Structure formats: C-alpha cells, structure tokens
C-alpha cells in the first residue's frame, strides 16, 4: 500500500480464561501493519468485529471518499448484514478471502501468532479482565515498539510518522 487508510484487514481469535472465553478482534492498516482498531468480548457476536471496525474508523477518520477496502475471512460475523451496513454507510469496499484460503489473511494471522508467542505463551488467565489487560498492553507495545522487517525495521507508528514527515516535505 502506498498510503494509510487504503486497505484494512480484520480477524479475531479467542483465548480461554478461568471465567470463560475472551474473543478479540482487530483491524490492521496494511500500509503500516498498525493495529488501528480492536474489540474484546466474551462471545463471538457480530458486534465484536463491528466495534473493532468502528474504533478504527473513528480513530483514523479516513473519510467516506478514501476508497478504503476492508478484507476479512468469510466468517459469519463479517458476512452479517449488520457488518455489511456499517461498511456501506462508510463507503468501505468489502473484500473476503476465497473459500478455504487462509493465506489471504496472513497479516492478521501473523499478528495473532506473535501475540501468542511473544506475550501469552504458557500463560493462564484467571479472569477475562486479566486477559484483556495483557492483550491491550501487547497491542500498544506492538504499535509503538515492535520492529517489522517489512517496514525497514521500524515500528508501525514510526513507519507512519516517517511517511507523514516525508509527505509534508514533498508538499512544502
């Protein structure tokens, strides 16, 4: 991607706690690999992914004429009429993986794999709140600090700042 807010990808995973399941959805900007929205719930209701998308939208404010594409798998939450209405209202073009092709969501799969290995490997969570707190701490670290080879070994936030700085220079 040549600029932020052109293509986002969404996915979700779940984790067991002593109190029950915690489902976590994310929205990632493919330009910088920055997690721009997330949501956590004890169920897989479609609001899990709708809330993550709304957080991304209000945090990034790309505008209805951005030409934004949202890619996801074919899960029922993303295929729901309610989710489709949110996309349509914001003039976001939906894109879904081909049936049985999980590589289309490789970026989000990599993010969740890193979360499991780098932050939660071997951990048991007593409460849903504990799992949420650990997830949020890791997501903030991921955006602010974690370096990516695809981003020339800078964090997602630094990559976006470098792009903004270069864009301002060119415009001036």
Phi and psi in degrees as a GROMACS rama.xvg file:
@    title "Ramachandran Plot"
@    xaxis  label "Phi"
@    yaxis  label "Psi"
@TYPE xy
-91.8894  -10.8558  UNK-2
-158.928  161.039  UNK-3
-65.8709  159.238  UNK-4
61.7402  34.6812  UNK-5
-105.021  -36.7727  UNK-6
-146.002  125.56  UNK-7
-116.665  153.087  UNK-8
-128.031  143.14  UNK-9
-128.573  150.164  UNK-10
-164.274  170.867  UNK-11
-147.681  158.355  UNK-12
-136.73  176.042  UNK-13
-137.83  155.472  UNK-14
-137.076  140.968  UNK-15
-82.9275  140.496  UNK-16
-128.324  170.722  UNK-17
-65.3365  -22.4969  UNK-18
-90.0025  -12.7109  UNK-19
137.506  -167.846  UNK-20
-81.488  148.96  UNK-21
-122.158  120.382  UNK-22
-100.014  134.262  UNK-23
-128.092  123.734  UNK-24
-111.074  146.058  UNK-25
-131.588  157.822  UNK-26
-125.485  126.278  UNK-27
-116.643  132.701  UNK-28
-81.6257  118.5  UNK-29
-66.4105  -20.5569  UNK-30
-60.0861  -47.5025  UNK-31
-119.66  -2.7125  UNK-32
65.3667  17.1864  UNK-33
-77.2872  134.974  UNK-34
-78.3925  111.669  UNK-35
-102.408  -8.94069  UNK-36
-157.789  149.869  UNK-37
-155.592  161.682  UNK-38
-151.79  148.032  UNK-39
-138.103  134.353  UNK-40
-147.92  160.654  UNK-41
-85.4357  9.58443  UNK-42
-143.681  168.968  UNK-43
-97.4119  26.1974  UNK-44
-57.9481  151.234  UNK-45
-58.4706  -23.0823  UNK-46
-62.9841  -21.679  UNK-47
-55.6678  -50.3619  UNK-48
-82.4264  -30.5413  UNK-49
-64.5656  -44.498  UNK-50
-64.0034  -38.7839  UNK-51
-64.3842  -41.9411  UNK-52
-65.2324  -42.288  UNK-53
-63.6188  -39.8489  UNK-54
-60.5916  -44.3015  UNK-55
-61.6682  -46.1684  UNK-56
-61.1366  -49.7451  UNK-57
-72.16  -29.8382  UNK-58
-74.6012  -34.3773  UNK-59
-97.154  -30.4771  UNK-60
49.4949  58.5992  UNK-61
-72.5941  -17.6988  UNK-62
85.5485  154.297  UNK-63
-73.045  -11.1441  UNK-64
-107.364  19.9312  UNK-65
-74.1995  -18.4908  UNK-66
71.8927  30.3474  UNK-67
-70.9077  136.593  UNK-68
-110.004  135.924  UNK-69
-116.407  119.856  UNK-70
-107.63  139.368  UNK-71
-150.95  177.052  UNK-72
-81.3937  -172.536  UNK-73
-95.3286  23.8279  UNK-74
-59.8628  153.365  UNK-75
-61.4289  -30.0501  UNK-76
-64.521  -44.0089  UNK-77
-75.3123  -25.8912  UNK-78
-88.8723  -1.61731  UNK-79
-67.7887  153.548  UNK-80
-63.1817  -37.8361  UNK-81
-63.2877  -42.3456  UNK-82
-65.7064  -42.0198  UNK-83
-60.2069  -37.0165  UNK-84
-65.9761  -39.0752  UNK-85
-63.5246  -44.8418  UNK-86
-60.0633  -47.207  UNK-87
-63.1076  -43.5166  UNK-88
-58.9423  -33.6754  UNK-89
-98.5543  8.03332  UNK-90
51.6325  45.0716  UNK-91
-97.7681  131.788  UNK-92
-83.6596  122.37  UNK-93
-77.8502  147.764  UNK-94
-141.285  131.322  UNK-95
-125.247  148.921  UNK-96
-58.7941  152.981  UNK-97
-68.1777  150.563  UNK-98
-57.2683  126.685  UNK-99
76.4911  6.07901  UNK-100
-109.556  95.5591  UNK-101
-81.6472  -11.2719  UNK-102
-68.2832  -22.1784  UNK-103
-60.9639  -24.0624  UNK-104
-106.86  29.1332  UNK-105
-56.4506  -36.7307  UNK-106
-61.4325  -46.7986  UNK-107
-72.9789  -34.482  UNK-108
-62.3867  -39.4282  UNK-109
-65.2596  -42.5728  UNK-110
-59.3642  -48.4093  UNK-111
-68.2172  -34.7315  UNK-112
-62.0489  -42.2481  UNK-113
-64.7343  -40.9194  UNK-114
-57.9657  -46.1521  UNK-115
-65.4003  -42.5596  UNK-116
-78.8647  -44.849  UNK-117
-82.7545  -24.8605  UNK-118
-124.133  -34.1846  UNK-119
-116.736  6.39288  UNK-120
-59.5051  121.613  UNK-121
78.0704  -0.398428  UNK-122
-82.158  143.526  UNK-123
-115.883  134.703  UNK-124
-105.291  125.042  UNK-125
-70.6654  -41.4279  UNK-126
-127.037  159.279  UNK-127
-63.5495  -38.99  UNK-128
-58.5657  -42.4407  UNK-129
-61.6625  -43.7463  UNK-130
-65.2784  -38.6782  UNK-131
-63.349  -46.9309  UNK-132
-60.2564  -43.9615  UNK-133
-63.2703  -40.2131  UNK-134
-65.1956  -47.5283  UNK-135
-62.7554  -43.1011  UNK-136
-59.3083  -42.5713  UNK-137
-68.7714  -41.8392  UNK-138
-61.7724  -40.6824  UNK-139
-64.8087  -43.193  UNK-140
-61.4943  -43.7401  UNK-141
-57.4276  -48.2516  UNK-142
-67.858  -39.7985  UNK-143
-88.6652  -30.002  UNK-144
-125.469  -38.692  UNK-145
-64.6092  123.646  UNK-146
-84.3932  148.13  UNK-147
-125.827  131.562  UNK-148
-62.1859  -35.6152  UNK-149
-64.4952  -22.0237  UNK-150
-105.064  26.3471  UNK-151
59.2123  37.5963  UNK-152
60.6844  44.159  UNK-153
-127.66  167.103  UNK-154
-76.2891  162.919  UNK-155
-56.3765  -42.2495  UNK-156
-66.1078  -40.5985  UNK-157
-66.3952  -39.1567  UNK-158
-60.246  -45.2693  UNK-159
-66.2766  -38.7461  UNK-160
-65.2723  -42.421  UNK-161
-60.7938  -41.623  UNK-162
-64.1013  -44.6713  UNK-163
-60.7288  -46.5564  UNK-164
-58.924  -44.8194  UNK-165
-66.6788  -37.7209  UNK-166
-67.1541  -40.1964  UNK-167
-64.4313  -42.1774  UNK-168
-59.1136  -45.0868  UNK-169
-64.743  -39.5105  UNK-170
-71.0386  -24.9839  UNK-171
